[in-house]
Amino acid sequence: MNKNVGGIDRGLRVGAGIVMIAVGFYFQSWWGVIGLIPLFTGTIGWCPAYLPFGISSCACEKEQKKD
């Protein structure tokens, strides 16, 4: 499993996931559970939604292709 989520993208995902979870707790709603998805994908650095489109925001993959 190659990483396809870069540094800025990872930070935004983790931040958004934490905010979504916190808002879910605040409003006592199960919708906050959705925040686990960006938190998880940001933590591991891989997003399955990027695969069909061939998207990668990871600079490390771009460097590997040059070699």
Secondary structure, DSSP 8 states (H G I E B T S, - for coil): ------HHHHHHHHHHHHHHHHHHHHTT-GGGGGGHHHHHHHHHT--GGGTTTT----HHHHHHHH-
